[in-house]
Amino acid sequence: MSGSNVWTRSRERMRRFPDLLAQCTTEAAAYGRCVVATASGKQELKKDLCIKEFEALKTCFVSAAKQSVK
């Protein structure tokens, strides 16, 4: 059944997440610092306040995922 392949692929991606995160610690830390700094105080966390850090983290994840497939 083709539906089971969707769940298998999804589980496999989730299993790889810790390895990908370990390859992007600098970017993840920068994004986390931005979110904490933005959310602390009276300002609410809003979309795109940490977009630069998020894009750097996303780029790192994509690059790490491509390397792990090879």
Distance bins in CASP14 RR format, pairs under 12 A and 6 or more apart:
PFRMAT RR
TARGET T0000
AUTHOR 0000-0000-0000
RMODE 2
METHOD distances of the structure
MODEL  1
1 7 0 0 0 0 0 1 0 0 0 0 0
1 8 0 0 0 0 0 1 0 0 0 0 0
2 8 0 0 0 0 0 1 0 0 0 0 0
2 9 0 0 0 0 0 1 0 0 0 0 0
3 9 0 0 0 0 1 0 0 0 0 0 0
3 10 0 0 0 0 0 1 0 0 0 0 0
4 10 0 0 0 0 0 1 0 0 0 0 0
4 11 0 0 0 0 0 1 0 0 0 0 0
5 11 0 0 0 0 0 1 0 0 0 0 0
5 12 0 0 0 0 0 1 0 0 0 0 0
6 12 0 0 0 0 0 1 0 0 0 0 0
6 13 0 0 0 0 0 1 0 0 0 0 0
7 13 0 0 0 0 0 1 0 0 0 0 0
7 14 0 0 0 0 0 1 0 0 0 0 0
8 14 0 0 0 0 0 1 0 0 0 0 0
8 15 0 0 0 0 0 1 0 0 0 0 0
9 15 0 0 0 0 0 1 0 0 0 0 0
9 16 0 0 0 0 0 1 0 0 0 0 0
10 16 0 0 0 0 0 1 0 0 0 0 0
10 17 0 0 0 0 0 1 0 0 0 0 0
11 17 0 0 0 0 0 1 0 0 0 0 0
12 19 0 0 0 0 0 1 0 0 0 0 0
12 65 0 0 0 0 0 1 0 0 0 0 0
12 68 0 0 0 0 0 1 0 0 0 0 0
12 69 0 0 0 0 0 1 0 0 0 0 0
13 19 0 0 0 0 0 1 0 0 0 0 0
13 20 0 0 0 0 1 0 0 0 0 0 0
13 61 0 0 0 0 0 1 0 0 0 0 0
13 65 0 0 0 0 1 0 0 0 0 0 0
13 68 0 0 0 0 0 1 0 0 0 0 0
13 69 0 0 0 0 0 1 0 0 0 0 0
14 20 0 0 0 0 0 1 0 0 0 0 0
14 21 0 0 0 0 0 1 0 0 0 0 0
15 68 0 0 0 0 0 1 0 0 0 0 0
16 22 0 0 0 0 0 1 0 0 0 0 0
16 23 0 0 0 0 0 1 0 0 0 0 0
16 61 0 0 0 0 0 1 0 0 0 0 0
16 64 0 0 0 0 1 0 0 0 0 0 0
16 65 1 0 0 1 0 0 0 0 0 0 0
16 66 0 0 0 0 0 1 0 0 0 0 0
16 67 0 0 0 0 0 1 0 0 0 0 0
16 68 1 0 0 1 0 0 0 0 0 0 0
16 69 0 0 0 0 1 0 0 0 0 0 0
17 23 0 0 0 0 0 1 0 0 0 0 0
17 24 0 0 0 0 0 1 0 0 0 0 0
17 28 0 0 0 0 0 1 0 0 0 0 0
17 61 0 0 0 0 1 0 0 0 0 0 0
17 64 0 0 0 0 0 1 0 0 0 0 0
17 65 0 0 0 0 1 0 0 0 0 0 0
17 68 0 0 0 0 0 1 0 0 0 0 0
18 24 0 0 0 0 0 1 0 0 0 0 0
18 25 0 0 0 0 0 1 0 0 0 0 0
18 28 0 0 0 0 0 1 0 0 0 0 0
18 61 0 0 0 0 0 1 0 0 0 0 0
18 64 0 0 0 0 0 1 0 0 0 0 0
18 68 0 0 0 0 0 1 0 0 0 0 0
19 25 0 0 0 0 0 1 0 0 0 0 0
19 61 0 0 0 0 0 1 0 0 0 0 0
19 64 1 0 0 1 0 0 0 0 0 0 0
19 65 0 0 0 0 1 0 0 0 0 0 0
19 67 0 0 0 0 0 1 0 0 0 0 0
19 68 1 0 0 1 0 0 0 0 0 0 0
19 69 0 0 0 0 0 1 0 0 0 0 0
20 27 0 0 0 0 0 1 0 0 0 0 0
20 28 0 0 0 0 1 0 0 0 0 0 0
20 57 0 0 0 0 0 1 0 0 0 0 0
20 58 0 0 0 0 0 1 0 0 0 0 0
20 60 0 0 0 0 1 0 0 0 0 0 0
20 61 1 0 1 0 0 0 0 0 0 0 0
20 62 0 0 0 0 1 0 0 0 0 0 0
20 63 0 0 0 0 1 0 0 0 0 0 0
20 64 1 0 1 0 0 0 0 0 0 0 0
20 65 1 0 1 0 0 0 0 0 0 0 0
20 66 0 0 0 0 0 1 0 0 0 0 0
20 67 0 0 0 0 1 0 0 0 0 0 0
20 68 1 0 0 1 0 0 0 0 0 0 0
20 69 0 0 0 0 0 1 0 0 0 0 0
21 27 0 0 0 0 1 0 0 0 0 0 0
21 28 1 0 0 1 0 0 0 0 0 0 0
21 29 0 0 0 0 0 1 0 0 0 0 0
21 31 0 0 0 0 0 1 0 0 0 0 0
21 57 0 0 0 0 1 0 0 0 0 0 0
21 60 0 0 0 0 1 0 0 0 0 0 0
21 61 0 0 0 0 1 0 0 0 0 0 0
21 64 0 0 0 0 1 0 0 0 0 0 0
21 65 0 0 0 0 0 1 0 0 0 0 0
21 68 0 0 0 0 0 1 0 0 0 0 0
22 28 0 0 0 0 1 0 0 0 0 0 0
22 60 0 0 0 0 0 1 0 0 0 0 0
22 61 0 0 0 0 0 1 0 0 0 0 0
22 64 0 0 0 0 1 0 0 0 0 0 0
22 68 0 0 0 0 0 1 0 0 0 0 0
23 57 0 0 0 0 0 1 0 0 0 0 0
23 59 0 0 0 0 0 1 0 0 0 0 0
23 60 1 0 0 1 0 0 0 0 0 0 0
23 61 0 0 0 0 1 0 0 0 0 0 0
23 62 0 0 0 0 0 1 0 0 0 0 0
23 63 0 0 0 0 1 0 0 0 0 0 0
23 64 1 0 1 0 0 0 0 0 0 0 0
23 65 0 0 0 0 1 0 0 0 0 0 0
23 66 0 0 0 0 0 1 0 0 0 0 0
23 67 1 0 0 1 0 0 0 0 0 0 0
23 68 0 0 0 0 1 0 0 0 0 0 0
24 30 0 0 0 0 1 0 0 0 0 0 0
24 31 0 0 0 0 1 0 0 0 0 0 0
24 32 0 0 0 0 0 1 0 0 0 0 0
24 53 0 0 0 0 0 1 0 0 0 0 0
24 54 0 0 0 0 0 1 0 0 0 0 0
24 56 0 0 0 0 1 0 0 0 0 0 0
24 57 1 0 0 1 0 0 0 0 0 0 0
24 58 0 0 0 0 1 0 0 0 0 0 0
24 59 0 0 0 0 1 0 0 0 0 0 0
24 60 1 1 0 0 0 0 0 0 0 0 0
24 61 1 0 1 0 0 0 0 0 0 0 0
24 62 0 0 0 0 1 0 0 0 0 0 0
24 63 0 0 0 0 1 0 0 0 0 0 0
24 64 1 0 0 1 0 0 0 0 0 0 0
24 65 0 0 0 0 0 1 0 0 0 0 0
24 67 0 0 0 0 0 1 0 0 0 0 0
24 68 0 0 0 0 0 1 0 0 0 0 0
25 31 0 0 0 0 0 1 0 0 0 0 0
25 32 0 0 0 0 0 1 0 0 0 0 0
25 57 0 0 0 0 0 1 0 0 0 0 0
25 60 0 0 0 0 1 0 0 0 0 0 0
25 61 0 0 0 0 0 1 0 0 0 0 0
25 64 0 0 0 0 0 1 0 0 0 0 0
26 32 0 0 0 0 0 1 0 0 0 0 0
26 33 0 0 0 0 0 1 0 0 0 0 0
26 53 0 0 0 0 0 1 0 0 0 0 0
26 56 0 0 0 0 1 0 0 0 0 0 0
26 57 0 0 0 0 1 0 0 0 0 0 0
26 60 0 0 0 0 1 0 0 0 0 0 0
27 33 0 0 0 0 0 1 0 0 0 0 0
27 34 0 0 0 0 0 1 0 0 0 0 0
27 50 0 0 0 0 0 1 0 0 0 0 0
27 52 0 0 0 0 0 1 0 0 0 0 0
27 53 1 0 0 1 0 0 0 0 0 0 0
27 54 0 0 0 0 1 0 0 0 0 0 0
27 55 0 0 0 0 1 0 0 0 0 0 0
27 56 1 0 1 0 0 0 0 0 0 0 0
27 57 1 0 1 0 0 0 0 0 0 0 0
27 58 0 0 0 0 1 0 0 0 0 0 0
27 59 1 0 0 1 0 0 0 0 0 0 0
27 60 1 0 1 0 0 0 0 0 0 0 0
27 61 0 0 0 0 1 0 0 0 0 0 0
27 62 0 0 0 0 0 1 0 0 0 0 0
27 63 0 0 0 0 0 1 0 0 0 0 0
27 64 0 0 0 0 1 0 0 0 0 0 0
28 34 0 0 0 0 0 1 0 0 0 0 0
28 35 0 0 0 0 0 1 0 0 0 0 0
28 50 0 0 0 0 0 1 0 0 0 0 0
28 53 0 0 0 0 1 0 0 0 0 0 0
28 54 0 0 0 0 0 1 0 0 0 0 0
28 56 0 0 0 0 1 0 0 0 0 0 0
28 57 1 0 1 0 0 0 0 0 0 0 0
28 58 0 0 0 0 0 1 0 0 0 0 0
28 60 0 0 0 0 1 0 0 0 0 0 0
28 61 0 0 0 0 1 0 0 0 0 0 0
28 64 0 0 0 0 0 1 0 0 0 0 0
29 35 0 0 0 0 0 1 0 0 0 0 0
29 36 0 0 0 0 0 1 0 0 0 0 0
29 53 0 0 0 0 1 0 0 0 0 0 0
29 56 0 0 0 0 0 1 0 0 0 0 0
29 57 0 0 0 0 1 0 0 0 0 0 0
29 60 0 0 0 0 0 1 0 0 0 0 0
30 36 0 0 0 0 0 1 0 0 0 0 0
30 37 0 0 0 0 0 1 0 0 0 0 0
30 50 0 0 0 0 1 0 0 0 0 0 0
30 52 0 0 0 0 1 0 0 0 0 0 0
30 53 1 0 1 0 0 0 0 0 0 0 0
30 54 0 0 0 0 1 0 0 0 0 0 0
30 55 0 0 0 0 0 1 0 0 0 0 0
30 56 1 0 0 1 0 0 0 0 0 0 0
30 57 1 0 0 1 0 0 0 0 0 0 0
30 60 0 0 0 0 0 1 0 0 0 0 0
31 37 0 0 0 0 0 1 0 0 0 0 0
31 38 0 0 0 0 0 1 0 0 0 0 0
31 49 0 0 0 0 0 1 0 0 0 0 0
31 50 1 0 0 1 0 0 0 0 0 0 0
31 51 0 0 0 0 0 1 0 0 0 0 0
31 52 0 0 0 0 1 0 0 0 0 0 0
31 53 1 0 1 0 0 0 0 0 0 0 0
31 54 1 0 1 0 0 0 0 0 0 0 0
31 55 0 0 0 0 1 0 0 0 0 0 0
31 56 1 0 0 1 0 0 0 0 0 0 0
31 57 1 0 1 0 0 0 0 0 0 0 0
31 58 0 0 0 0 1 0 0 0 0 0 0
31 59 0 0 0 0 0 1 0 0 0 0 0
31 60 0 0 0 0 1 0 0 0 0 0 0
31 61 0 0 0 0 0 1 0 0 0 0 0
32 38 0 0 0 0 1 0 0 0 0 0 0
32 39 0 0 0 0 1 0 0 0 0 0 0
32 40 0 0 0 0 0 1 0 0 0 0 0
32 45 0 0 0 0 0 1 0 0 0 0 0
32 49 0 0 0 0 0 1 0 0 0 0 0
32 50 1 0 0 1 0 0 0 0 0 0 0
32 53 1 0 0 1 0 0 0 0 0 0 0
32 54 0 0 0 0 1 0 0 0 0 0 0
32 56 0 0 0 0 0 1 0 0 0 0 0
32 57 0 0 0 0 1 0 0 0 0 0 0
33 39 0 0 0 0 0 1 0 0 0 0 0
33 40 0 0 0 0 0 1 0 0 0 0 0
33 50 0 0 0 0 1 0 0 0 0 0 0
33 53 1 0 0 1 0 0 0 0 0 0 0
33 57 0 0 0 0 0 1 0 0 0 0 0
34 40 0 0 0 0 0 1 0 0 0 0 0
34 45 0 0 0 0 1 0 0 0 0 0 0
34 48 0 0 0 0 0 1 0 0 0 0 0
34 49 1 0 0 1 0 0 0 0 0 0 0
34 50 1 1 0 0 0 0 0 0 0 0 0
34 51 0 0 0 0 1 0 0 0 0 0 0
34 52 0 0 0 0 1 0 0 0 0 0 0
34 53 1 0 1 0 0 0 0 0 0 0 0
34 54 0 0 0 0 1 0 0 0 0 0 0
34 55 0 0 0 0 0 1 0 0 0 0 0
34 56 0 0 0 0 0 1 0 0 0 0 0
34 57 0 0 0 0 0 1 0 0 0 0 0
35 43 0 0 0 0 0 1 0 0 0 0 0
35 44 0 0 0 0 0 1 0 0 0 0 0
35 45 1 0 0 1 0 0 0 0 0 0 0
35 46 0 0 0 0 0 1 0 0 0 0 0
35 47 0 0 0 0 0 1 0 0 0 0 0
35 49 0 0 0 0 1 0 0 0 0 0 0
35 50 1 0 1 0 0 0 0 0 0 0 0
35 51 0 0 0 0 0 1 0 0 0 0 0
35 53 0 0 0 0 1 0 0 0 0 0 0
35 54 0 0 0 0 1 0 0 0 0 0 0
35 57 0 0 0 0 0 1 0 0 0 0 0
36 43 0 0 0 0 0 1 0 0 0 0 0
36 45 0 0 0 0 1 0 0 0 0 0 0
36 49 0 0 0 0 0 1 0 0 0 0 0
36 50 0 0 0 0 1 0 0 0 0 0 0
36 53 0 0 0 0 0 1 0 0 0 0 0
37 43 0 0 0 0 1 0 0 0 0 0 0
37 45 0 0 0 0 0 1 0 0 0 0 0
37 49 0 0 0 0 1 0 0 0 0 0 0
37 50 0 0 0 0 1 0 0 0 0 0 0
37 53 0 0 0 0 0 1 0 0 0 0 0
38 44 0 0 0 0 1 0 0 0 0 0 0
38 45 1 0 1 0 0 0 0 0 0 0 0
38 46 1 0 0 1 0 0 0 0 0 0 0
38 47 0 0 0 0 0 1 0 0 0 0 0
38 48 0 0 0 0 0 1 0 0 0 0 0
38 49 1 0 1 0 0 0 0 0 0 0 0
38 50 1 0 0 1 0 0 0 0 0 0 0
38 51 0 0 0 0 0 1 0 0 0 0 0
38 53 0 0 0 0 0 1 0 0 0 0 0
38 54 0 0 0 0 0 1 0 0 0 0 0
39 45 1 0 1 0 0 0 0 0 0 0 0
39 46 0 0 0 0 1 0 0 0 0 0 0
39 49 0 0 0 0 1 0 0 0 0 0 0
39 50 0 0 0 0 1 0 0 0 0 0 0
43 49 0 0 0 0 1 0 0 0 0 0 0
47 54 0 0 0 0 0 1 0 0 0 0 0
48 54 0 0 0 0 1 0 0 0 0 0 0
48 55 0 0 0 0 0 1 0 0 0 0 0
50 56 0 0 0 0 1 0 0 0 0 0 0
50 57 0 0 0 0 1 0 0 0 0 0 0
50 58 0 0 0 0 0 1 0 0 0 0 0
51 57 0 0 0 0 0 1 0 0 0 0 0
51 58 0 0 0 0 0 1 0 0 0 0 0
52 58 0 0 0 0 0 1 0 0 0 0 0
52 59 0 0 0 0 0 1 0 0 0 0 0
53 59 0 0 0 0 0 1 0 0 0 0 0
53 60 0 0 0 0 0 1 0 0 0 0 0
54 60 0 0 0 0 0 1 0 0 0 0 0
54 61 0 0 0 0 0 1 0 0 0 0 0
55 61 0 0 0 0 0 1 0 0 0 0 0
55 62 0 0 0 0 0 1 0 0 0 0 0
56 62 0 0 0 0 0 1 0 0 0 0 0
56 63 0 0 0 0 0 1 0 0 0 0 0
57 63 0 0 0 0 0 1 0 0 0 0 0
57 64 0 0 0 0 0 1 0 0 0 0 0
58 64 0 0 0 0 0 1 0 0 0 0 0
58 65 0 0 0 0 0 1 0 0 0 0 0
59 65 0 0 0 0 0 1 0 0 0 0 0
59 66 0 0 0 0 0 1 0 0 0 0 0
60 66 0 0 0 0 0 1 0 0 0 0 0
60 67 0 0 0 0 0 1 0 0 0 0 0
61 67 0 0 0 0 0 1 0 0 0 0 0
61 68 0 0 0 0 0 1 0 0 0 0 0
62 68 0 0 0 0 0 1 0 0 0 0 0
62 69 0 0 0 0 0 1 0 0 0 0 0
63 69 0 0 0 0 0 1 0 0 0 0 0
63 70 0 0 0 0 0 1 0 0 0 0 0
64 70 0 0 0 0 0 1 0 0 0 0 0
END
